Amino acid sequence: MTQRELKRAQILGFVVEGHLSLKEAAEQLSISVRQARRLVRRYEENGAEGLAHGNRGRGAPNQISEEVRSRILSLVETKYTGFNDTHLHEVLCEHEGFELGRETLRRLLREAGIGPKRRRRSRKHRRRRTPRSQRGMMIQWDGSPHRWLGPTGPWCVLMAAVDDSDGKIQSAVFVESETSAAYLRLLDGVLGRAGIPQSIYQDRHSALRRNDGHWSLSEQLSGEQDPTQVGAVLKDLSIRPIFARSPQGKGRIERFFGVAQDRLCAELSHRKIQTLEAANRYLREEWMSSYNRKFGRAPREMQSAYRNLVGVDRHKTITFRYSRVVASDNTVTLGSLSIQIPPGPRRRSYAKAKVDVRQHLDGSWSVYYQDQRIAQHEPTPFEGPERHRIKTRRSRPAKGASESVELYWPGESL
């Protein structure tokens, strides 16, 4: 019995023995005289035990049965291994027909000795950057290498682009490695789904930013290094690149990868997906829309800042670009690849002409002269042409100067 019930039993005992009136007992117990009379009756019939609550020792009417408890634990240990508490609660209610609260499920798992999937660490104090007010004002993109297809599946990278204003995925793709081709495929997905964003927040990956210290003669004269292949496409589309100095700077895309490594890995394992083709199909057809419904939020302003693609040829713009001079036999050479240029309607020979050679996302090649396509070539793998290196030696180097100067053609690595 509780201390409150013991006090009641003592006072009611005085009433039964005639040492205290019913009104005085009611005042001491802070109850009405009618309630005091009811308690006296229960005390006379059952003694002090009659003052205890009638439901004491009984099970709750809405408690989970042992059969349901065993079934849930069996599903957790077999079918839904690797799911966190919230994710597990969602799939149990949606796909298995259970009706229970998330905290009830959490308590059930802890009582069974099943701990949380990920321990929470204390966070450092950081200042939150206010999200952009409109969709399309900023995109955050990055790649995350991980065992996405399980311990027995191939190692791969998830490339994703998230809108900064509402946190929704605009494009995502599984690739073998984080390369310029992967970023261009990601950009093509953003353009096809939403349009041209105003800016892209990104890290300092070598595919996005020149991190070498080599300057060609033309770069020295212009005062800036030529951009990378991805940087050249962004410049052509008037997309402003913003480079982060820390992973926390692009926290929204990093948080997306945290959710994806938790939920997407579990879903891929649950569906027994082991190939990149099947993973990309599930990502594109189901998971992206599901993620946007659960984790997307409304921007502060509903007006979109994406620019439309009027006048933009995605097949021609999102490409790898190389500047070459046509040889005397009307061919252009890029490493081991040689492209023959046929005679055209304007010029019978393009020898010594400066042309623009581009490799499209499907691997095919096109040669452009004054923005007109003059030659094509069948698809080849994405392998960067050999980097040209020119060495010049001075017969009498100046005092303190290096004996050799190396000049590199920039922007040709994939």
Secondary structure per residue as TSV (DSSP state, phi and psi in degrees):
chain	resnum	aa	ss	phi	psi
A	1	M	-	360.0	150.9
A	2	T	-	-81.6	167.1
A	3	Q	H	-62.5	-33.7
A	4	R	H	-65.6	-41.7
A	5	E	H	-71.0	-34.8
A	6	L	H	-64.7	-38.9
A	7	K	H	-64.7	-42.1
A	8	R	H	-62.2	-42.5
A	9	A	H	-62.8	-38.6
A	10	Q	H	-65.5	-47.3
A	11	I	H	-67.6	-42.0
A	12	L	H	-66.9	-30.0
A	13	G	H	-63.4	-38.6
A	14	F	H	-63.6	-36.5
A	15	V	H	-65.7	-45.1
A	16	V	H	-63.6	-37.5
A	17	E	H	-79.3	-7.2
A	18	G	T	87.2	10.4
A	19	H	S	-85.4	-9.6
A	20	L	S	-147.9	138.8
A	21	S	-	-78.9	161.4
A	22	L	H	-65.3	-36.8
A	23	K	H	-66.9	-42.0
A	24	E	H	-65.8	-37.8
A	25	A	H	-64.6	-40.8
A	26	A	H	-62.8	-38.4
A	27	E	H	-66.2	-41.4
A	28	Q	H	-68.3	-32.2
A	29	L	H	-89.5	-3.4
A	30	S	T	58.1	44.0
A	31	I	S	-131.7	172.3
A	32	S	-	-78.2	162.9
A	33	V	H	-64.5	-36.0
A	34	R	H	-63.9	-44.1
A	35	Q	H	-66.3	-38.4
A	36	A	H	-62.5	-39.2
A	37	R	H	-63.5	-39.5
A	38	R	H	-64.8	-41.9
A	39	L	H	-66.3	-36.6
A	40	V	H	-63.0	-40.9
A	41	R	H	-61.9	-43.5
A	42	R	H	-66.2	-34.8
A	43	Y	H	-68.2	-38.9
A	44	E	H	-68.8	-33.0
A	45	E	H	-80.0	-43.7
A	46	N	H	-122.1	1.5
A	47	G	G	75.6	-156.8
A	48	A	G	-64.0	-30.3
A	49	E	G	-65.9	-22.8
A	50	G	G	-70.0	-13.7
A	51	L	G	-84.3	-12.7
A	52	A	S	-72.2	153.6
A	53	H	-	-66.0	142.4
A	54	G	T	-67.3	-24.7
A	55	N	T	-88.2	0.4
A	56	R	T	-65.3	129.6
A	57	G	T	90.4	-10.5
A	58	R	-	-90.7	154.2
A	59	G	-	-78.2	154.4
A	60	A	-	-67.5	140.5
A	61	P	T	-65.6	-23.3
A	62	N	T	-104.1	17.1
A	63	Q	-	-72.2	154.8
A	64	I	-	-74.5	133.4
A	65	S	-	-71.7	160.1
A	66	E	H	-64.6	-31.7
A	67	E	H	-65.9	-45.2
A	68	V	H	-66.1	-40.2
A	69	R	H	-60.6	-44.8
A	70	S	H	-65.8	-37.9
A	71	R	H	-67.2	-41.4
A	72	I	H	-63.4	-46.8
A	73	L	H	-63.6	-34.1
A	74	S	H	-66.5	-41.0
A	75	L	H	-66.1	-37.7
A	76	V	H	-65.2	-37.6
A	77	E	H	-82.8	-15.3
A	78	T	H	-119.5	-63.2
A	79	K	T	-85.2	-35.3
A	80	Y	S	-117.9	44.5
A	81	T	T	-71.2	141.1
A	82	G	T	87.9	1.9
A	83	F	-	-88.1	138.2
A	84	N	-	-77.1	174.5
A	85	D	H	-61.1	-48.1
A	86	T	H	-66.6	-44.4
A	87	H	H	-62.7	-41.9
A	88	L	H	-63.6	-40.6
A	89	H	H	-61.7	-39.4
A	90	E	H	-65.6	-46.6
A	91	V	H	-72.0	-31.9
A	92	L	H	-66.4	-38.5
A	93	C	H	-76.5	-38.0
A	94	E	H	-81.4	-39.6
A	95	H	H	-108.3	-22.7
A	96	E	S	-108.0	-9.0
A	97	G	-	81.2	15.6
A	98	F	-	-78.1	151.5
A	99	E	-	-126.5	95.3
A	100	L	-	-154.0	158.1
A	101	G	-	-80.2	160.1
A	102	R	H	-64.6	-42.6
A	103	E	H	-67.5	-32.6
A	104	T	H	-63.5	-43.6
A	105	L	H	-64.6	-40.5
A	106	R	H	-61.8	-43.6
A	107	R	H	-65.5	-38.2
A	108	L	H	-62.7	-43.1
A	109	L	H	-65.8	-41.6
A	110	R	H	-67.5	-38.6
A	111	E	H	-64.6	-28.9
A	112	A	T	-85.4	0.8
A	113	G	T	83.8	15.0
A	114	I	-	-96.0	110.8
A	115	G	-	-80.3	173.8
A	116	P	-	-66.3	153.9
A	117	K	S	-67.7	-36.4
A	118	R	S	-136.6	128.2
A	119	R	-	-75.4	139.5
A	120	R	-	-85.4	130.1
A	121	R	-	-104.4	152.3
A	122	S	-	-67.2	136.4
A	123	R	-	-93.9	148.4
A	124	K	-	-78.3	154.8
A	125	H	-	-77.1	121.7
A	126	R	-	-136.4	153.2
A	127	R	-	-91.5	127.7
A	128	R	-	-77.2	134.8
A	129	R	-	-87.3	133.5
A	130	T	-	-67.8	128.1
A	131	P	-	-61.7	155.4
A	132	R	-	-62.6	149.7
A	133	S	S	-79.8	-25.7
A	134	Q	S	-124.1	149.3
A	135	R	T	-65.8	135.8
A	136	G	T	94.4	-8.6
A	137	M	S	-72.6	-31.4
A	138	M	-	-153.0	136.0
A	139	I	E	-115.4	137.4
A	140	Q	E	-108.6	128.7
A	141	W	E	-136.2	156.3
A	142	D	E	-172.4	174.4
A	143	G	E	-123.0	145.0
A	144	S	E	-127.1	104.9
A	145	P	E	-75.0	133.6
A	146	H	E	-166.9	163.8
A	147	R	-	-80.3	68.7
A	148	W	T	-66.4	-31.5
A	149	L	T	-101.0	23.1
A	150	G	-	90.5	172.8
A	151	P	T	-66.1	-23.7
A	152	T	T	-97.4	-10.2
A	153	G	S	-84.0	169.4
A	154	P	-	-69.7	148.3
A	155	W	-	-71.9	132.0
A	156	C	E	-147.5	177.2
A	157	V	E	-125.2	134.2
A	158	L	E	-96.3	116.4
A	159	M	E	-97.0	132.3
A	160	A	E	-145.3	149.5
A	161	A	E	-127.4	124.6
A	162	V	E	-120.3	135.4
A	163	D	E	-73.5	133.4
A	164	D	T	-71.9	-25.4
A	165	S	T	-80.3	-38.7
A	166	D	T	-120.5	-3.3
A	167	G	-	72.6	13.2
A	168	K	-	-89.5	149.0
A	169	I	E	-74.7	130.4
A	170	Q	E	-101.7	-24.3
A	171	S	E	-164.3	145.0
A	172	A	E	-157.0	145.3
A	173	V	E	-158.1	142.6
A	174	F	E	-89.2	130.7
A	175	V	E	-135.0	168.8
A	176	E	S	-74.6	-34.6
A	177	S	S	-154.3	161.1
A	178	E	-	-83.1	98.7
A	179	T	-	-127.3	176.1
A	180	S	H	-64.1	-38.0
A	181	A	H	-62.0	-37.8
A	182	A	H	-65.9	-41.6
A	183	Y	H	-67.0	-36.4
A	184	L	H	-68.2	-37.0
A	185	R	H	-63.8	-39.6
A	186	L	H	-64.3	-43.0
A	187	L	H	-64.6	-38.8
A	188	D	H	-62.4	-36.6
A	189	G	H	-66.5	-39.1
A	190	V	H	-64.0	-45.3
A	191	L	H	-64.4	-39.9
A	192	G	H	-71.8	-28.6
A	193	R	H	-88.8	-43.0
A	194	A	T	-123.1	-39.5
A	195	G	-	132.1	-163.1
A	196	I	B	-94.4	118.9
A	197	P	-	-78.1	165.4
A	198	Q	S	-78.9	-37.3
A	199	S	E	-149.3	161.3
A	200	I	E	-131.9	125.4
A	201	Y	E	-93.6	123.9
A	202	Q	E	-148.2	165.9
A	203	D	-	-87.8	-170.3
A	204	R	-	-101.9	41.8
A	205	H	-	-64.3	147.6
A	206	S	T	-64.6	-20.5
A	207	A	T	-75.5	-17.0
A	208	L	T	-108.2	-25.6
A	209	R	S	-143.5	137.4
A	210	R	-	-69.3	115.4
A	211	N	-	-108.5	4.9
A	212	D	-	-90.4	163.3
A	213	G	-	-102.8	17.2
A	214	H	-	-91.3	133.6
A	215	W	-	-124.9	124.8
A	216	S	-	-76.5	171.2
A	217	L	H	-63.6	-40.9
A	218	S	H	-66.5	-35.4
A	219	E	H	-68.1	-38.9
A	220	Q	H	-64.0	-36.8
A	221	L	H	-71.6	-36.1
A	222	S	H	-81.7	-21.1
A	223	G	T	86.9	8.0
A	224	E	S	-151.1	151.7
A	225	Q	-	-77.7	148.2
A	226	D	-	-66.0	146.7
A	227	P	-	-73.1	168.6
A	228	T	-	-72.3	178.0
A	229	Q	H	-60.5	-44.2
A	230	V	H	-67.2	-40.9
A	231	G	H	-61.5	-35.9
A	232	A	H	-66.2	-38.8
A	233	V	H	-67.3	-42.2
A	234	L	H	-62.1	-39.6
A	235	K	H	-65.3	-39.1
A	236	D	H	-65.3	-32.9
A	237	L	T	-90.8	3.1
A	238	S	T	59.7	41.5
A	239	I	-	-100.4	123.4
A	240	R	E	-80.0	120.8
A	241	P	E	-84.9	134.0
A	242	I	E	-120.8	123.5
A	243	F	E	-100.7	126.9
A	244	A	-	-82.1	149.7
A	245	R	S	-101.3	-4.7
A	246	S	S	-155.7	157.4
A	247	P	G	-61.2	-31.7
A	248	Q	G	-67.0	-23.3
A	249	G	G	-63.2	-34.9
A	250	K	G	-108.3	56.6
A	251	G	H	-64.6	-28.5
A	252	R	H	-68.0	-41.8
A	253	I	H	-72.8	-31.5
A	254	E	H	-67.6	-39.5
A	255	R	H	-67.3	-34.2
A	256	F	H	-61.4	-43.6
A	257	F	H	-65.4	-32.8
A	258	G	H	-62.6	-43.6
A	259	V	H	-67.0	-40.3
A	260	A	I	-66.6	-42.0
A	261	Q	I	-65.2	-25.9
A	262	D	I	-82.8	-55.3
A	263	R	I	-88.2	-45.9
A	264	L	I	-65.7	-40.7
A	265	C	H	-60.1	-42.2
A	266	A	H	-65.2	-40.3
A	267	E	H	-67.6	-40.9
A	268	L	H	-64.5	-40.0
A	269	S	H	-67.5	-38.9
A	270	H	H	-63.9	-34.3
A	271	R	T	-92.1	1.6
A	272	K	T	57.6	43.7
A	273	I	-	-88.3	125.0
A	274	Q	-	-125.9	-0.5
A	275	T	S	-122.1	155.4
A	276	L	H	-65.7	-36.3
A	277	E	H	-63.0	-47.0
A	278	A	H	-68.2	-37.1
A	279	A	H	-65.3	-41.5
A	280	N	H	-66.9	-35.6
A	281	R	H	-66.3	-44.9
A	282	Y	H	-66.1	-39.3
A	283	L	I	-61.3	-43.4
A	284	R	I	-76.6	-39.7
A	285	E	I	-88.4	-26.7
A	286	E	I	-128.5	-53.8
A	287	W	I	-71.0	-37.3
A	288	M	H	-61.0	-47.0
A	289	S	H	-65.9	-36.7
A	290	S	H	-65.3	-42.4
A	291	Y	H	-63.3	-44.1
A	292	N	H	-63.6	-35.4
A	293	R	H	-68.2	-39.6
A	294	K	H	-80.9	-39.0
A	295	F	H	-115.2	-8.1
A	296	G	-	-72.3	154.4
A	297	R	-	-135.3	162.2
A	298	A	-	-79.6	133.2
A	299	P	-	-69.5	163.1
A	300	R	S	-65.3	-31.9
A	301	E	S	-125.1	132.3
A	302	M	-	-79.6	-16.3
A	303	Q	S	-68.6	133.3
A	304	S	-	-88.3	142.5
A	305	A	-	-102.0	3.9
A	306	Y	-	-67.2	138.8
A	307	R	B	-92.5	144.0
A	308	N	-	-76.4	169.8
A	309	L	-	-97.6	25.3
A	310	V	T	-64.1	123.6
A	311	G	T	83.1	4.5
A	312	V	-	-109.9	121.0
A	313	D	-	-95.4	103.1
A	314	R	H	-61.5	-37.4
A	315	H	H	-63.2	-34.5
A	316	K	H	-88.1	-31.2
A	317	T	H	-82.9	-46.6
A	318	I	S	-85.7	82.7
A	319	T	S	-144.3	168.0
A	320	F	E	-88.8	136.4
A	321	R	E	-123.5	135.0
A	322	Y	E	-138.9	133.9
A	323	S	E	-95.9	128.0
A	324	R	E	-138.4	161.7
A	325	V	E	-110.7	129.0
A	326	V	-	-67.5	134.4
A	327	A	-	-74.8	173.9
A	328	S	T	-65.4	-25.4
A	329	D	T	-92.5	20.4
A	330	N	S	58.8	47.0
A	331	T	E	-130.3	153.6
A	332	V	E	-119.6	139.2
A	333	T	E	-119.0	132.1
A	334	L	E	-130.4	97.0
A	335	G	T	65.0	-121.0
A	336	S	T	-90.6	-1.4
A	337	L	E	-94.2	132.2
A	338	S	E	-126.7	127.4
A	339	I	E	-113.4	123.4
A	340	Q	E	-86.8	132.0
A	341	I	-	-102.9	119.0
A	342	P	-	-77.3	164.2
A	343	P	-	-65.0	143.0
A	344	G	-	-111.9	175.8
A	345	P	S	-70.7	-28.1
A	346	R	S	-87.3	-44.3
A	347	R	-	-130.4	137.0
A	348	R	S	-78.3	-28.9
A	349	S	-	-134.3	136.8
A	350	Y	-	-107.5	18.8
A	351	A	T	-58.7	135.4
A	352	K	T	70.9	6.4
A	353	A	-	-84.9	144.4
A	354	K	E	-87.7	122.7
A	355	V	E	-124.3	165.6
A	356	D	E	-112.1	117.6
A	357	V	E	-104.1	129.7
A	358	R	E	-130.5	139.8
A	359	Q	E	-109.3	123.4
A	360	H	-	-82.4	172.0
A	361	L	T	-66.8	-21.8
A	362	D	T	-84.8	2.9
A	363	G	S	93.1	-12.3
A	364	S	-	-74.4	162.5
A	365	W	E	-119.3	148.8
A	366	S	E	-139.5	143.6
A	367	V	E	-113.9	126.9
A	368	Y	E	-116.6	136.6
A	369	Y	E	-127.2	117.4
A	370	Q	T	53.3	45.5
A	371	D	T	67.4	15.9
A	372	Q	E	-117.3	132.2
A	373	R	E	-75.2	125.9
A	374	I	E	-116.5	-11.0
A	375	A	E	-158.5	156.7
A	376	Q	E	-136.8	162.8
A	377	H	E	-147.0	151.7
A	378	E	-	-67.2	160.7
A	379	P	-	-63.2	145.8
A	380	T	-	-135.3	161.0
A	381	P	-	-62.1	157.0
A	382	F	-	-78.8	91.2
A	383	E	-	-129.9	127.9
A	384	G	-	-65.8	138.8
A	385	P	-	-60.4	158.8
A	386	E	-	-62.2	134.9
A	387	R	-	-77.0	122.8
A	388	H	-	-76.5	136.1
A	389	R	E	-128.0	128.4
A	390	I	E	-116.3	126.3
A	391	K	E	-112.7	128.9
A	392	T	E	-123.2	134.9
A	393	R	E	-117.4	135.2
A	394	R	-	-89.1	139.2
A	395	S	S	-69.8	-35.9
A	396	R	S	-131.6	87.6
A	397	P	-	-64.2	146.3
A	398	A	-	-67.6	160.1
A	399	K	T	-64.8	126.3
A	400	G	T	82.7	-2.4
A	401	A	-	-92.9	156.2
A	402	S	-	-73.4	149.1
A	403	E	S	-76.7	-17.6
A	404	S	E	-137.8	146.4
A	405	V	E	-124.7	125.4
A	406	E	E	-104.5	126.9
A	407	L	E	-113.2	131.0
A	408	Y	E	-116.7	144.6
A	409	W	-	-81.9	119.3
A	410	P	-	-83.9	163.9
A	411	G	S	73.8	21.7
A	412	E	-	-109.4	2.1
A	413	S	-	-92.4	144.9
A	414	L	-	-91.4	360.0
